[in-house]
Amino acid sequence: MDARNADHAARFRTLHTQGVLRLANAWDAGSARLIESLGAPAIATTSAGVAWARGYVDGDSLPIERLLETARDITRVIRVPLSVDMEGGYSDDPAVVASNVVLAAETGAVGINIEDGGGSPDAMCAKLAHIRDALATRGLDVYVNARPDVFLRGLAAPEARVATVLERAARYREAGADGLFVPGLTEAGAIRDIASGAGLPLNVMLRPSLPSLADLEALGVRRLSAGSDLAEAVFAHVGALARPFLQDGRGVPGERMAYGAVNALFAER
C-alpha cells in the first residue's frame, strides 16, 4: 500500500470514531468531485447509482470491470478517502469475492460495503473471512462495512429484527468486519440497541423517518449514508429538464451550475 492510500485508510478509520460521518454517495467521477468540493471528508459510491450510470440494473449485475473503472476514475479526481459499494461481492464464491475486493483496493479504495442480501449468514461469513485473509496477505488496509439486510428485506418478524441483526453482527465481526451497515433501520430504540450491542460502528441509511443528526449521534450512530437518494434525485431533475426541451425546444427556468464552475472542478487534478 502506497503512502497516500495508507494515509487515506487511517483517515477513513478515524472518521468512524468521532461524530457521525455523512457520506453523500456518488456514482461517477463528476459527482464524486462535486461532493468533495462541498467539503465531504470522504466519498462513498452507491451501487445503484454506479450501475445506472453504466447502463445496468442494480443488484450484482454490474461487471466487476465496470466497477473498477468507476473507482479508478473517482480516485483520479478526488483527494479524500474512497469507499466502494460492492453489493454482494459480484460472486457467490468467497475466493472470487476476496479477489474482487483486492482489485478494488488496488484502485485506491480504502473502504468497501458488502451485503448479505437474501443469502445466509454462513455465506457472508465465508466471504468476510476470505476478504480479511486476502487483504492481510497483501498488506492492504480496507475498512470492511458489513451490511445485514434484515430490516431492508424484512428477513425476520419485526419484533425479532434487532436480535437477528445483533446475532449477525457478532458473527460478521468475528469473521473480519470493521463496521455494520443496517439499511431500513429508523426507529430510535432499535438504533440504540444495535449501536450499543453490535460491537462495531453503526451505519444507517437516509430515510425521512430517521431521527435528527444530533439524535443519531446520541444514539450511537457513527455513519450516515445517502444511499441512492442523490442519484434518484438527479434522474428526476434531468427528466424534468429534458421533457420540456424535447417537447418544444425550450429550457426550464431554475438554478444551474455555470459551465466555468463545473469545468474548474477538474482543473489540475
Protein Blocks (a to p, Z undefined) as FASTA:
>chain_A
ZZklmmmmmmmmmmmmgcjadddddfbfklmmmmmmnopabdcddfklmmmmnopaeehk
acfklmmmmmmmmmmmpcbdcdddehjoopablklmmmmmmmmmmnopabdcddekjacf
klmmmmmmmmmmmmmmnopacddddddfklmnopacfklmmmmmmmmmmmmmmnopabdc
dehiabfklmmmmmmmnopacdddddfklccfklmmmnopabdcekjmlmmmmmmmmmmm
mmmmmmnopacedddddfklmmmmmgoZZ
